[in-house]
Amino acid sequence: MSQLGNVPEIQTVKRKMEDLKGRGLIKAWEIPYEEVLTRLTAAIFFLTPAEGSDPEQIWKEFDSNEMLQYRMNEEKQLSQLDWRMEFNKGFTV
């Protein structure tokens, strides 16, 4: 069972985000409310691609997870970053 804010699957995604940032594909990323999350399907990641990088390169890094979905972050309510990425496609409780 995962502890609040310490979900192994979320930690894996965070490491991948840092890797992509280090490789120059992502300018910035964040995960709001991480401290209260207990599963990856509840997490919402936000990111802004680095200038000149193709967002499709980023999605390919995560496409092994069949629950991946992403879209432009038009609402800008939880984050000011450009894209919203989740792992809850078709999720039901």
C-alpha positions in Angstrom: 0.0 0.0 0.0 1.3 3.4 -0.9 1.8 6.2 1.6 0.5 9.6 1.1 2.9 11.5 -1.1 5.1 8.5 -1.6 3.7 6.5 -4.5 6.4 4.4 -6.4 4.6 4.9 -9.8 4.5 8.6 -9.3 8.2 8.6 -8.3 9.0 6.8 -11.5 7.2 9.5 -13.6 9.0 12.2 -11.7 12.4 10.7 -12.4 11.5 10.4 -16.1 10.4 14.1 -16.1 13.7 15.1 -14.6 15.5 13.0 -17.2 13.6 14.7 -20.0 14.4 18.1 -18.4 18.1 17.2 -18.3 17.9 16.1 -22.0 16.5 19.5 -23.0 13.0 18.3 -23.9 11.1 19.8 -21.0 11.6 23.4 -19.7 9.5 23.0 -16.5 7.2 20.5 -14.9 5.1 20.1 -11.7 2.7 17.9 -9.9 0.2 19.8 -7.7 -1.0 18.2 -4.4 1.6 15.4 -4.6 1.7 15.2 -0.8 -1.9 13.8 -0.7 -1.8 11.4 -3.7 -2.1 7.7 -3.1 -2.1 6.4 -6.7 -0.8 7.4 -10.2 -4.3 7.6 -11.6 -5.1 10.5 -9.3 -2.0 12.5 -10.3 -2.0 15.3 -12.8 1.4 16.4 -14.2 1.9 19.7 -15.9 4.7 20.6 -18.2 6.1 23.0 -20.7 8.3 21.6 -23.4 11.6 23.3 -24.0 11.7 25.8 -26.8 12.2 24.0 -30.1 11.3 20.5 -28.7 8.5 18.5 -30.2 5.9 17.5 -27.5 5.4 14.2 -29.4 8.9 13.3 -28.3 7.8 13.7 -24.7 4.6 11.6 -25.1 6.6 8.8 -26.7 8.6 8.5 -23.5 5.5 7.7 -21.6 3.4 5.8 -24.2 4.2 2.4 -22.7 1.6 3.2 -20.1 -1.8 2.5 -21.8 -3.5 5.0 -19.4 -1.6 8.0 -20.7 -3.6 11.0 -21.9 -2.5 14.5 -22.4 -3.9 17.8 -23.6 -3.2 21.5 -23.7 -3.7 23.1 -20.3 -6.3 25.7 -21.3 -7.8 26.2 -17.9 -4.6 27.2 -16.2 -6.3 26.6 -12.8 -3.9 24.2 -11.2 -0.8 25.2 -13.1 0.4 27.9 -15.5 2.4 25.3 -17.5 1.3 24.5 -21.1 0.4 20.8 -21.1 -1.6 18.5 -18.8 -0.6 14.9 -18.6 -2.4 12.1 -16.7 -2.4 8.3 -16.4 -6.2 7.7 -16.0 -7.7 7.1 -19.4 -10.8 5.1 -18.9 -10.3 5.0 -15.1 -13.3 4.1 -13.0 -13.5 3.7 -9.2 
